[in-house]
Amino acid sequence: MRRIASLSMLAGAFLTCAILGGKTLSSVPTVRATDSSEILIGVSNVQSGPSQTLGQNLLRGSVAYFELVNARGGVYGRKISILVKDDRYEPDPAVQNTNELIQKDNAFFLFDYVGTPTLTRVLPLLKYYEKEKIVNIAPFTGADPQRKPPYDKFVFNIRASYREETHALVLYLYAKGYRRIGFLGQADAYGKSGEVGVTDALAELNLKPVETVSYRRNQPFETDMTTQVRILRQAGADAVIAVGVYGPCGAFIRDARMGGWDVPVANVSFVGAEVMLAKLQGASKTTGKDLTINLINSQVVPSPGDTRYPLVVDYRAHLAPESYGFVTLEGWLNAVVVTEALQRGGLSPSREDFIRAMESLHGWDPGLGVNLEFSSTNHQGLHRVWLTRTENGRWVPEEPPEETK
C-alpha cells in the first residue's frame, strides 16, 4: 500500500493500492459520510500491465477535478479521497478488490472501474451487498450487463453504450459505401459485447459481418496480428470495426498497413485512441511507412480540443496540455457528475441519499450541451456518441454523414 499525499501526484506511478487525500486516514467513512472529515471513493481498475494507461489516464482526469474541489474547500467542508486498488484488467483481482473496498475500507461508493471482463464479475457482488446501498459510478465500459436487470440499479453509467458506439460506426461506414465489414474483438465479454452491437447494427441494414477474428486479453503492441489480418483480408472485408485495447488493436493496424491493406479501421472509445495513435506514430518512424491513415474512432466525450463545450474549456484550464486526451476528459466528466451529486446530497448524506442525488441529475447539463437522463428508473446518463478520424497523424472531429444524423 502506498499513500499519495497529494491528489496531483497521481500523474506519477501507481502501486497496488493508494489512498489519495490530504492526511493519513485513521478511519474511513461509514454509511454516513459525516463520520469522517473525508469522503472515501473506492476504485479498482488497471494500474499495471499492457492496458495500464487506460486506468491511469481515467483517474488522472478525475483526480484533477477532485483536487480542484478540495482546494475550494471540498464538499460542505469534507475533502474527497480516493483509494485505488490495481486489478490489472483481470476479473479475479477486481472481485477481491471490490470486496475489500466494501467490507474492509467501507468506501462511500465505487468509481472509475475499467473494463467489461472486470465489471461483469463484480456485478453479483454488488447485488450480494444490496442492503449496504453501495453503487458503482461511471465504469469505463459500454457493455450491456450493468445496463439491464437485475444489475442496472447498482450501477450509474455516464457514458454511452457499446451498442450506441458500434451502431454509429456501422452507420458511418455504410453511408461511406462500405458493405463488407469485418470484426476484430477481444476474446472475452468486452469483445462479445462489441460483436453483438456490430452484428445487430448490420442486421438493421440486412447485412452481417463478413468474418470475425479475436485476440486474447492483455496482449501488448508487439503482438503478431498478421493471422487476424490475413483472415479478414481473405474474407473480402472492405472495412473493419475493432473492439479492443490500444496494444493489440494498434498491432492489427500496423500489420494491416505493413501488408499493404489500407482499408478503414474503426475502433470504439475504450481502445484508448491517443495511446494507440502514439504507438502507431512510433512504429511509423521505425518502418518508414505511415501507419496512421484511414482510422476512425467513436468517442463518448467530445474532442479535448473542442472548446465549443464549457466542460472542455474548464478541463483544459486545469490540466497540463500533455495530459489532454479523450480518456482524461472522460475521467474529468465523471468527477464533475459525482461531485454535483455529492453537493445535492446535503450536509449529512447516507449512501441512499447519494443514490437519490444521482437520480436527481435528470435534466442537468454537465457542460456538454446534453442533459443527463438519470432517474429512479434509469441509470444511463448519456447516449451521445462523437466521431473522430485521423488527419496528418492526429485525431480530428468527424461529422457523421447527413443520412446518419
N, C-alpha and C positions, 0 to 999 in steps of 0.2 A: 504494500500500500504506500502511496505517496500523496502527501497533501500539498496542493499547489496554493501558495499564499495569496496569489493574485489571479483574478479571472483572466487578465490579459496574458498571463503566462501560458495559456492554453495553446498559443501559437507554437510552443516548443514540443518536445517529445512527451508521449504519454507512457505511463507504466500500467500495470494491470489494473490498478484502482487509484482514483484520485478524488479527494474532496476539494472543491473549489469554493473559496469563500474568504472572508476577512480574518477569521481567527479559528483556532482549533475548536472542534465541537466536542464538548463533554457529553452532550446529549443531542438527539435529533428530534424533529417534530413528531408528536404523536398525531392522532386523528385531528386534534385541534391545533392549527398552525401557531397559535399564540403561546403554546407550551415552550417555545424557543424563540430567540430573537432572530432566527433564520428560517427560511423556507427551504427544505431539502428536496431537491428534484433528483430522482434516480434514473440513471442512464446505463443501459447495456448496449454497446454497439462495437463495431470493428475498429480496433485501435492498433492492430498489428497484422502482418501478413500481406498478401498481394493486393488486397482491396482496402487497406488501411486508410488511404486518402479520403475515401468516402465518409467514414465516420469522423475523421479528424476535421475535415472541412465543414461538415454539417454542424459540429459542435463549435467550431471557430466562429461561424456566423451567429449562432445562438448566444454564445458567451459574450460576444461583443455587445449585443443588445442588453443582456443582463447586467453587464458591467456598467453600462450607461445608467440603467435603472438604479443600481446600487449607489453609484456616485451621486445620484439625485435624492438619496435618502431611502431607497428601497420601496417596498410596498407597505404603506402605513408604518414605516419605520423598521420593517423587517427586511433583512438582506436575503438575497437569493443565493443559495449554494447548490452546487451540482456534484453528485457522487457518481463517478464514471467507472464502469467495470468493462473490461475488454472481453468480448465473446469470440473474437477472431472470425466473425461471419460464419460461425458454426452453431447448429441448434443446441447441442448439449450444454455448452458453456452459457448460452443465452438463458436456458431454463434455470440453471444453477444460480446465475447472477440475479435473475428476477426474483427467485425465491428468497435470496439473501436481502435484496433491496426491500422486499415487502416485510419479511419476518424479522430480520436482524436489524436492518438500518432504518426501517419504518419511514421510507420515503413518502412524501405527501402525494406525489403522483409520478408516473413513469413517462419518459420523454426521449425523443430523438433516437429511437431504435432504428437500426439499419437492416433492411433485407427481409424478403419473404420467407426463406427457409428458417430464419431465426424467429421471426414474429409468429409464424403459424404454430410453432411448437410452444410458444409462450401463452397463446390464447386459452388453452384449457386451464392453465394455472390461474389466469385472471378470473375465470369462471369459478374455480375452486375457492378463491378468496373473495367471492362476490359480496359476502357480508361486510368485508373490510372497505368496500366502496373505493377500491383502487382502480384507477383508469390509466390507460396508455395514450399519451397525446402525441400527435404528429409523427407517426412512424414513417420512415423513408422507404415506403413501398406502396405500389399501386395495386397490389393483389386483391382478390375478392374475399378471402375468408373472413377478414375483420370487418368487411362491409356488409356482411349478411348474418342473419340469425344463425346460431344463438350468441355469436360473439360481438356483433356490431355495437351493442350497448356498453361494452367495456373499452372501446377504442374511439377516439376522435381523430378522424382523418382530415387533414387540412388540404393536402394535395389531391389533384385529380387521379383517377384510377388508371391502371394499365389498359383497361378496355377503352377508355376515352383516348389515351395516348395512341394506342395502336390503331384505333378507328380513324383518328386524324391522319396518321401516316398512310394508311391504306387509301383513304380518300384523296390525299395529296398525290400519291404515286399514280392512282387511277386517272386523276384529272390531267396528269402529265403524259398519259398514254401508255403506262406500263400495265400489263395484264398477266405476266408470268412472274409472280412474286414468290421468292423463296424465303425460308425462315431459318435463322440460326438462334438457338436458345441454350441457356444454361440448363444442365440436366438435373433439375430439381423443381420445387414448387414455383419458384420465380419464373423460370423458363416456361414451365407449363402454363402459368397464368398468361404470359405473353402470347404463347402459341394459341391458346383459346381465343384471346382477343383478336389476333390477326385472322384466325380461321372464321370467326363469327362475322368480322367486318367484310371479309372477302365473300362470304356466303350471301350477304346482302346484295352483292353485285353479281351473283351467280358464278362466282369463281371459287377456287380453293388454292392453297399453296402448292406450287409445282413440286416442291420437295422440302423436307425439314432435316436439319442436322443439329447436333448438340456438342457440348464440351462439358467436362467435369468442373464443378465449382472450385474456386480459388486457384485457377491456373494463371501464371504470370504472362507478361507480354512476350516473353521469349518462347512461349509455346508454339509448336509447329501446327498450323491450321491448314496446311495445304490439302489435306484429305477432305475437310469440310468444303473448302473452295472448289475442289475438283467435282465433288458430288453435286453441288448446286449448279456449277457451270455446265456439267454434262446433262443436267435435267432441263437446261434451257432457260434458267431464270434470267429475266431482264432487269430485275431489281431485287434487293434483299432487305428484309426487316430483321434486325438483330435485337434480342432481349437478353442482355448480359452485362458484364462489368468491363471497365476500361482495358484491363490487361488482355484477355482473350479476344474481345471484340476488336481491339486495335490490332492484335496479331492477325485476325482474319482479314482485316482491311489491308494490312501490309502484304500478306501473302497473295491476296487477290490482285493487288496493284502490281506487285513484282512479277506476277504471272501474266500481266497484260490484260487483266479483266477489270475494266473500269466502270462497271455498272453502278447505279446509285446504291448506297448502303445507308439505311436509316436506323438509328438507334433511339431508344426511349431514354427518359431523363435519368434513370438510375445508373446509366453507364458511367457517368462522370465525364461529361463531354470535354471539359478543359484538360483534364489529365490525359484522356485518350488522345486528344489532338497534340498535346505536348510530346507524348511518346512517338506519335507518327512523325512529328516535325524532326525529332532527334534521329529517327530511323531514315528520314528523307536525306539528312545531311550525310549519313553513313553510306547510303545506297546511291546517292546522286539522282534519285527519282522522287518526284513529288507524290507522296502517298496520301495527301490530304484532300484530293479532289473529289467532287461529287458525293459529299457526305451530307446527310440530313439528320437532324435531331429534334425530337419533340421535347418540350420542357413544361414544367408545371409552375414556373415563375417566368417573368419577362427577362430579357437580356439584361445583365448587370450594368450595361451602359445606356439603357433606355430611360432617360431622365424625364420622360412624359409621366412617369409614375412617382407619386410622392414617396412611396415606400423605398424605391430605388434611390431617390435623392438623399433621403435620410441615411440609408445604408452606406452610400458612397462617402458621406460626410464623416463616418465613424470607423471605417475600415481602411487599412492601407491598400493602395492600388494593387499590390502583389497578391492580396487576398480576395480580390474581386472574382466572382465566379457564380455559376448557377447554384451550386450546392451550398456555398456560404450564404447566398441570398435566401435560399430556402430555409436555412437554419435561422437567419435573422427574422424572417417572416414567422416561423414557428414561435420564436421567443416573443415577438410582438403580440401574437394572438393569446398566448397563455398569460402574459403579463396583464393584458386587458381583462381577462377572466379573473385573475387574482385580485385586481383592483375592484372588480364588480362583486367579488365575494365578501367584501367588507372587512371589518377590523378583526373578527374572530371566526374565520371560516372553518367549517368541518370539510371533510372530503366530499360529503354530499352537497354542501353549499357550493363547493368549487365546481362540481358537475353541473349544478343548476346554472352557475355563472357561465360555463362554457356553452350550455344550451341557449343562454340568453343572447348570444352573439349573432343570432339570426338578424340579417339586415345590416350588419356592421361592416364597413369597408376598411380593411387594414392598410389601405393606401395603394390599391391596385385597380381602382375603378370598377371593382367587382365586389358585391356583398357576400359575406359568409352565409351559408344556408343551415347552420346548426339549429337544432330544435330538440325538444324532448323525444321526438320520434325519428330524428335524422342526425346522425353523427358524421355526415360527409359535408365538409365545409365549402370546397371549391370544385368546380367542374371545368374550369378554363384550361386550355392547352395552347401553348405558344410553339411556333415552329422556328427553327434556325437552320442555316445551311453554311457550308464553308465557302469562303471567298478570300483568296490570297492568304491562305493559311490561318484564317481566324473565323470565329463564328459570328454571323450577322443575322439579324432578324429576317425571317422569310414570311411573307404574306401568303396565306392559303389561296389557291386559285378561286376565282369568283364562284364557280359552280359548287365549291365545297363549303362556302360560307353559309 
